Amino acid sequence: MLVCEQCGCSGELGMGWVTVVRTDVEEGDAWTGEYCPPCAAATLGRRSEAASRYVCVWASHEAAGAPEGRAAV
């Protein structure tokens, strides 16, 4: 299950999602952050074609009542 770093929505298939690998230069640790297509487009400028068609099916519990099933940002 993927969980969006930005809005908290989740998805199982990962189609259109973007994974960013980040490295802490001082510590030498690396970790990943996953972004759903709408957040990847807004935050990273990536996957704008997928973002226009994507609907977050499993919105985060904090986003209850957000329009169109999308998590509140």
MMTF fields as JSON, N, C-alpha, C and O atoms, coordinates in Angstrom:
{
  "mmtfVersion": "1.0.0",
  "mmtfProducer": "UNKNOWN",
  "numBonds": 291,
  "numAtoms": 292,
  "numGroups": 73,
  "numChains": 1,
  "numModels": 1,
  "chainsPerModel": [1],
  "groupsPerChain": [73],
  "chainIdList": ["A"],
  "bondAtomList": [4, 2, 8, 6, 12, 10, 16, 14, 20, 18, 24, 22, 28, 26, 32, 30, 36, 34, 40, 38, 44, 42, 48, 46, 52, 50, 56, 54, 60, 58, 64, 62, 68, 66, 72, 70, 76, 74, 80, 78, 84, 82, 88, 86, 92, 90, 96, 94, 100, 98, 104, 102, 108, 106, 112, 110, 116, 114, 120, 118, 124, 122, 128, 126, 132, 130, 136, 134, 140, 138, 144, 142, 148, 146, 152, 150, 156, 154, 160, 158, 164, 162, 168, 166, 172, 170, 176, 174, 180, 178, 184, 182, 188, 186, 192, 190, 196, 194, 200, 198, 204, 202, 208, 206, 212, 210, 216, 214, 220, 218, 224, 222, 228, 226, 232, 230, 236, 234, 240, 238, 244, 242, 248, 246, 252, 250, 256, 254, 260, 258, 264, 262, 268, 266, 272, 270, 276, 274, 280, 278, 284, 282, 288, 286],
  "bondOrderList": [1, 1, 1, 1, 1, 1, 1, 1, 1, 1, 1, 1, 1, 1, 1, 1, 1, 1, 1, 1, 1, 1, 1, 1, 1, 1, 1, 1, 1, 1, 1, 1, 1, 1, 1, 1, 1, 1, 1, 1, 1, 1, 1, 1, 1, 1, 1, 1, 1, 1, 1, 1, 1, 1, 1, 1, 1, 1, 1, 1, 1, 1, 1, 1, 1, 1, 1, 1, 1, 1, 1, 1],
  "groupList": [{"groupName": "MET", "atomNameList": ["N", "CA", "C", "O"], "elementList": ["N", "C", "C", "O"], "formalChargeList": [0, 0, 0, 0], "bondAtomList": [1, 0, 2, 1, 3, 2], "bondOrderList": [1, 1, 2], "singleLetterCode": "M", "chemCompType": "L-PEPTIDE LINKING"}, {"groupName": "LEU", "atomNameList": ["N", "CA", "C", "O"], "elementList": ["N", "C", "C", "O"], "formalChargeList": [0, 0, 0, 0], "bondAtomList": [1, 0, 2, 1, 3, 2], "bondOrderList": [1, 1, 2], "singleLetterCode": "L", "chemCompType": "L-PEPTIDE LINKING"}, {"groupName": "VAL", "atomNameList": ["N", "CA", "C", "O"], "elementList": ["N", "C", "C", "O"], "formalChargeList": [0, 0, 0, 0], "bondAtomList": [1, 0, 2, 1, 3, 2], "bondOrderList": [1, 1, 2], "singleLetterCode": "V", "chemCompType": "L-PEPTIDE LINKING"}, {"groupName": "CYS", "atomNameList": ["N", "CA", "C", "O"], "elementList": ["N", "C", "C", "O"], "formalChargeList": [0, 0, 0, 0], "bondAtomList": [1, 0, 2, 1, 3, 2], "bondOrderList": [1, 1, 2], "singleLetterCode": "C", "chemCompType": "L-PEPTIDE LINKING"}, {"groupName": "GLU", "atomNameList": ["N", "CA", "C", "O"], "elementList": ["N", "C", "C", "O"], "formalChargeList": [0, 0, 0, 0], "bondAtomList": [1, 0, 2, 1, 3, 2], "bondOrderList": [1, 1, 2], "singleLetterCode": "E", "chemCompType": "L-PEPTIDE LINKING"}, {"groupName": "GLN", "atomNameList": ["N", "CA", "C", "O"], "elementList": ["N", "C", "C", "O"], "formalChargeList": [0, 0, 0, 0], "bondAtomList": [1, 0, 2, 1, 3, 2], "bondOrderList": [1, 1, 2], "singleLetterCode": "Q", "chemCompType": "L-PEPTIDE LINKING"}, {"groupName": "GLY", "atomNameList": ["N", "CA", "C", "O"], "elementList": ["N", "C", "C", "O"], "formalChargeList": [0, 0, 0, 0], "bondAtomList": [1, 0, 2, 1, 3, 2], "bondOrderList": [1, 1, 2], "singleLetterCode": "G", "chemCompType": "PEPTIDE LINKING"}, {"groupName": "SER", "atomNameList": ["N", "CA", "C", "O"], "elementList": ["N", "C", "C", "O"], "formalChargeList": [0, 0, 0, 0], "bondAtomList": [1, 0, 2, 1, 3, 2], "bondOrderList": [1, 1, 2], "singleLetterCode": "S", "chemCompType": "L-PEPTIDE LINKING"}, {"groupName": "TRP", "atomNameList": ["N", "CA", "C", "O"], "elementList": ["N", "C", "C", "O"], "formalChargeList": [0, 0, 0, 0], "bondAtomList": [1, 0, 2, 1, 3, 2], "bondOrderList": [1, 1, 2], "singleLetterCode": "W", "chemCompType": "L-PEPTIDE LINKING"}, {"groupName": "THR", "atomNameList": ["N", "CA", "C", "O"], "elementList": ["N", "C", "C", "O"], "formalChargeList": [0, 0, 0, 0], "bondAtomList": [1, 0, 2, 1, 3, 2], "bondOrderList": [1, 1, 2], "singleLetterCode": "T", "chemCompType": "L-PEPTIDE LINKING"}, {"groupName": "ARG", "atomNameList": ["N", "CA", "C", "O"], "elementList": ["N", "C", "C", "O"], "formalChargeList": [0, 0, 0, 0], "bondAtomList": [1, 0, 2, 1, 3, 2], "bondOrderList": [1, 1, 2], "singleLetterCode": "R", "chemCompType": "L-PEPTIDE LINKING"}, {"groupName": "ASP", "atomNameList": ["N", "CA", "C", "O"], "elementList": ["N", "C", "C", "O"], "formalChargeList": [0, 0, 0, 0], "bondAtomList": [1, 0, 2, 1, 3, 2], "bondOrderList": [1, 1, 2], "singleLetterCode": "D", "chemCompType": "L-PEPTIDE LINKING"}, {"groupName": "ALA", "atomNameList": ["N", "CA", "C", "O"], "elementList": ["N", "C", "C", "O"], "formalChargeList": [0, 0, 0, 0], "bondAtomList": [1, 0, 2, 1, 3, 2], "bondOrderList": [1, 1, 2], "singleLetterCode": "A", "chemCompType": "L-PEPTIDE LINKING"}, {"groupName": "TYR", "atomNameList": ["N", "CA", "C", "O"], "elementList": ["N", "C", "C", "O"], "formalChargeList": [0, 0, 0, 0], "bondAtomList": [1, 0, 2, 1, 3, 2], "bondOrderList": [1, 1, 2], "singleLetterCode": "Y", "chemCompType": "L-PEPTIDE LINKING"}, {"groupName": "PRO", "atomNameList": ["N", "CA", "C", "O"], "elementList": ["N", "C", "C", "O"], "formalChargeList": [0, 0, 0, 0], "bondAtomList": [1, 0, 2, 1, 3, 2], "bondOrderList": [1, 1, 2], "singleLetterCode": "P", "chemCompType": "L-PEPTIDE LINKING"}, {"groupName": "HIS", "atomNameList": ["N", "CA", "C", "O"], "elementList": ["N", "C", "C", "O"], "formalChargeList": [0, 0, 0, 0], "bondAtomList": [1, 0, 2, 1, 3, 2], "bondOrderList": [1, 1, 2], "singleLetterCode": "H", "chemCompType": "L-PEPTIDE LINKING"}],
  "groupTypeList": [0, 1, 2, 3, 4, 5, 3, 6, 3, 7, 6, 4, 1, 6, 0, 6, 8, 2, 9, 2, 2, 10, 9, 11, 2, 4, 4, 6, 11, 12, 8, 9, 6, 4, 13, 3, 14, 14, 3, 12, 12, 12, 9, 1, 6, 10, 10, 7, 4, 12, 12, 7, 10, 13, 2, 3, 2, 8, 12, 7, 15, 4, 12, 12, 6, 12, 14, 4, 6, 10, 12, 12, 2],
  "groupIdList": [1, 2, 3, 4, 5, 6, 7, 8, 9, 10, 11, 12, 13, 14, 15, 16, 17, 18, 19, 20, 21, 22, 23, 24, 25, 26, 27, 28, 29, 30, 31, 32, 33, 34, 35, 36, 37, 38, 39, 40, 41, 42, 43, 44, 45, 46, 47, 48, 49, 50, 51, 52, 53, 54, 55, 56, 57, 58, 59, 60, 61, 62, 63, 64, 65, 66, 67, 68, 69, 70, 71, 72, 73],
  "secStructList": [7, 3, 3, 7, 6, 6, 6, 7, 7, 3, 3, 1, 1, 7, 6, 6, 7, 3, 3, 3, 3, 3, 3, 7, 6, 6, 6, 7, 7, 3, 3, 3, 3, 3, 3, 7, 2, 2, 2, 0, 0, 0, 0, 0, 1, 7, 7, 2, 2, 2, 2, 6, 6, 7, 7, 7, 1, 5, 7, 7, 4, 4, 4, 6, 6, 7, 4, 4, 4, 7, 7, 7, 7],
  "xCoordList": [0.852, 0.0, 0.893, 1.768, 0.652, 1.37, 0.577, -0.653, 1.27, 0.64, 1.347, 2.571, 0.572, 1.138, 1.777, 1.171, 3.001, 3.768, 3.104, 3.196, 2.439, 1.852, 0.454, 0.214, -0.473, -1.873, -2.359, -3.398, -1.627, -2.01, -2.957, -3.313, -3.387, -4.244, -3.41, -2.181, -4.069, -3.326, -3.86, -4.987, -3.036, -3.416, -2.601, -1.482, -3.155, -2.475, -1.748, -0.73, -2.237, -1.665, -0.42, 0.498, -0.377, 0.785, 0.888, 1.896, -0.137, -0.087, -0.093, -1.021, 0.941, 1.054, 1.709, 1.975, 1.972, 2.616, 4.099, 4.688, 4.689, 6.103, 6.776, 6.288, 7.903, 8.707, 9.993, 10.69, 10.295, 11.498, 12.428, 12.019, 13.671, 14.674, 15.459, 16.012, 15.493, 16.195, 17.353, 17.27, 18.418, 19.579, 19.954, 20.016, 20.2, 20.706, 22.227, 22.867, 22.803, 24.238, 25.046, 26.06, 24.617, 25.364, 25.319, 26.33, 24.155, 23.979, 24.254, 24.575, 24.129, 24.317, 23.117, 23.203, 22.002, 20.783, 19.993, 19.982, 19.337, 18.457, 17.064, 16.924, 16.04, 14.666, 13.848, 14.294, 12.653, 11.8, 10.56, 10.134, 10.007, 8.734, 7.874, 8.324, 6.648, 5.74, 4.723, 4.25, 4.393, 3.439, 2.39, 2.735, 1.1, 0.031, 0.163, 0.811, -0.43, -0.274, -0.645, 0.101, -1.766, -2.057, -0.991, -0.632, -0.491, 0.538, 1.885, 2.647, 2.191, 3.43, 3.431, 4.461, 2.286, 2.18, 2.323, 3.029, 1.65, 1.666, 3.0, 3.493, 3.577, 4.78, 6.066, 7.007, 6.1, 7.332, 7.307, 8.336, 6.135, 6.02, 6.077, 6.486, 5.671, 5.718, 4.332, 3.455, 4.139, 2.923, 1.663, 0.594, 1.759, 0.571, -0.488, -1.679, -0.086, -1.063, -1.852, -3.045, -1.208, -1.899, -2.746, -3.804, -2.294, -2.999, -4.387, -5.318, -4.533, -5.827, -6.893, -8.086, -6.477, -7.42, -7.498, -8.336, -6.653, -6.527, -7.543, -7.781, -8.13, -9.028, -8.481, -8.307, -8.215, -7.725, -8.882, -9.826, -8.814, -9.9, -9.914, -10.977, -8.753, -8.658, -8.059, -6.838, -8.899, -8.42, -7.998, -8.469, -7.117, -6.663, -7.825, -8.781, -7.749, -8.843, -8.996, -10.075, -7.942, -8.049, -8.858, -9.347, -8.997, -9.633, -11.103, -11.682, -11.708, -13.124, -13.922, -13.827, -14.696, -15.504, -14.825, -15.43, -13.581, -12.905, -13.606, -14.064, -13.703, -14.413, -13.749, -12.527, -14.566, -14.153, -13.248, -12.457, -13.337, -12.536, -11.078, -10.273, -10.712, -9.307, -9.023, -9.874, -7.857, -7.445, -7.21, -6.772, -7.497, -7.239, -5.75, -5.043, -5.272, -3.841, -3.581, -2.435],
  "yCoordList": [-1.181, 0.0, 1.237, 1.393, 2.105, 3.375, 4.443, 4.454, 5.326, 6.456, 7.718, 7.822, 8.666, 9.901, 10.734, 10.996, 11.14, 11.969, 13.333, 13.902, 13.847, 15.186, 15.207, 15.936, 14.407, 14.522, 13.362, 13.475, 12.249, 11.125, 10.124, 9.135, 10.353, 9.354, 8.105, 8.16, 6.993, 5.75, 5.003, 5.224, 4.122, 3.314, 2.042, 1.995, 1.015, -0.269, -0.487, -1.179, 0.077, -0.216, 0.597, 0.089, 1.827, 2.67, 3.241, 3.859, 3.044, 3.574, 5.099, 5.712, 5.705, 7.154, 7.765, 8.967, 6.967, 7.485, 7.739, 7.126, 8.64, 8.96, 8.664, 9.056, 7.964, 7.702, 8.506, 8.456, 9.239, 10.057, 9.443, 9.178, 9.22, 8.715, 9.921, 10.692, 10.061, 11.19, 10.665, 9.585, 11.431, 11.038, 12.16, 13.326, 11.797, 12.738, 12.717, 11.74, 13.788, 13.834, 13.672, 12.974, 14.299, 14.238, 12.855, 12.364, 12.228, 10.928, 9.764, 8.662, 10.006, 8.943, 8.024, 6.993, 8.383, 7.577, 7.943, 9.099, 6.955, 7.189, 6.691, 5.695, 7.366, 6.949, 7.399, 8.223, 6.854, 7.188, 7.946, 7.849, 8.69, 9.366, 9.121, 9.329, 8.683, 8.412, 9.541, 10.079, 9.892, 10.961, 10.468, 9.88, 10.703, 10.377, 11.336, 12.375, 11.015, 11.876, 13.348, 14.212, 13.686, 15.115, 15.84, 16.977, 15.188, 15.82, 15.845, 16.799, 14.81, 14.806, 15.95, 16.589, 16.213, 17.316, 18.663, 19.549, 18.813, 20.091, 20.357, 21.485, 19.331, 19.506, 19.384, 20.154, 18.401, 18.08, 18.446, 18.378, 18.832, 19.123, 17.869, 17.931, 16.736, 15.449, 14.833, 15.084, 14.035, 13.243, 14.089, 13.669, 15.255, 16.102, 15.432, 15.665, 14.606, 13.915, 12.89, 12.706, 12.226, 11.256, 11.969, 11.47, 13.118, 13.85, 14.289, 14.316, 14.629, 15.117, 14.019, 14.32, 12.746, 11.626, 10.852, 9.961, 11.175, 10.359, 10.747, 11.931, 9.759, 9.972, 9.162, 7.948, 9.821, 9.127, 8.326, 8.901, 7.015, 6.155, 6.039, 6.097, 5.878, 5.735, 7.003, 7.123, 7.944, 9.197, 8.983, 8.061, 9.831, 9.728, 9.996, 10.679, 9.469, 9.648, 11.102, 11.497, 11.913, 13.337, 14.096, 15.196, 13.494, 14.196, 13.85, 14.091, 13.303, 12.944, 14.162, 15.233, 13.983, 15.076, 15.914, 16.861, 15.599, 16.351, 16.076, 14.954, 17.055, 16.869, 15.832, 15.683, 15.111, 14.135, 13.051, 12.48, 12.747, 11.674, 12.001, 11.113, 13.253, 13.649, 14.136, 14.753, 13.862, 14.308, 15.806, 16.377, 16.424, 17.856, 18.093, 17.365, 19.102, 19.402, 20.576, 21.001],
  "zCoordList": [0.0, 0.0, 0.0, 0.851, -0.967, -1.038, -0.296, -0.344, 0.379, 1.068, 0.602, 0.677, 0.124, -0.409, 0.689, 1.728, 0.44, 1.37, 1.597, 2.685, 0.566, 0.621, 1.241, 2.204, 0.69, 1.116, 1.979, 2.629, 1.997, 2.847, 2.215, 2.856, 0.948, 0.319, 0.046, 0.067, -0.209, -0.421, -1.627, -2.069, -2.146, -3.289, -3.332, -2.821, -3.938, -4.001, -5.32, -5.347, -6.405, -7.712, -8.037, -8.68, -7.611, -7.852, -9.26, -9.603, -10.076, -11.44, -11.415, -10.888, -11.984, -12.032, -10.813, -10.794, -9.8, -8.59, -8.863, -9.753, -8.097, -8.223, -6.893, -5.833, -6.964, -5.774, -5.879, -6.893, -4.829, -4.784, -3.745, -2.615, -4.132, -3.191, -2.696, -3.48, -1.393, -0.78, 0.059, 0.643, 0.11, 0.891, 1.841, 1.452, 3.082, 4.069, 3.956, 4.346, 3.427, 3.163, 4.44, 4.442, 5.515, 6.772, 7.402, 7.904, 7.379, 8.012, 7.065, 7.51, 5.765, 4.79, 4.647, 3.98, 5.262, 5.178, 3.929, 3.506, 3.349, 2.205, 2.558, 3.268, 2.073, 2.275, 1.081, 0.283, 0.964, -0.173, 0.286, 1.437, -0.636, -0.429, -1.649, -2.775, -1.444, -2.546, -2.67, -1.669, -3.914, -4.187, -5.175, -6.201, -4.875, -5.815, -7.009, -6.88, -8.156, -9.338, -9.129, -9.59, -8.453, -8.266, -7.438, -7.744, -6.403, -5.567, -6.273, -6.112, -7.055, -7.831, -8.831, -9.041, -9.447, -10.405, -9.698, -10.178, -8.556, -7.841, -7.142, -7.151, -6.545, -5.735, -6.542, -6.347, -7.461, -8.174, -9.656, -10.329, -10.17, -11.592, -12.454, -13.613, -11.898, -12.606, -12.733, -11.906, -13.761, -13.976, -14.123, -13.681, -14.726, -14.884, -15.752, -15.545, -16.721, -17.567, -16.759, -16.998, -15.813, -14.963, -13.909, -13.526, -13.444, -12.387, -12.835, -12.03, -14.096, -14.573, -14.587, -14.566, -14.62, -14.662, -13.347, -13.207, -12.397, -11.197, -10.125, -9.887, -9.49, -8.355, -7.186, -7.294, -6.088, -4.892, -4.31, -3.766, -4.42, -3.97, -2.457, -1.838, -1.861, -0.412, 0.152, 0.255, 0.517, 1.08, 2.52, 3.187, 2.988, 4.372, 5.32, 4.953, 6.523, 7.47, 7.893, 8.335, 7.77, 8.101, 7.055, 7.314, 5.857, 4.749, 4.598, 3.538, 5.605, 5.5, 5.063, 5.661, 4.028, 3.523, 2.46, 1.957, 2.095, 1.037, -0.295, -0.514, -1.182, -2.448, -3.341, -3.332, -4.118, -5.115, -4.562, -5.313, -3.274, -2.708, -2.563, -2.285, -2.744, -2.632, -1.224, -0.582, -0.768, 0.566, 0.564, -0.435, 1.668, 1.799, 1.892, 2.588, 1.199, 1.193, 2.088, 2.232]
}
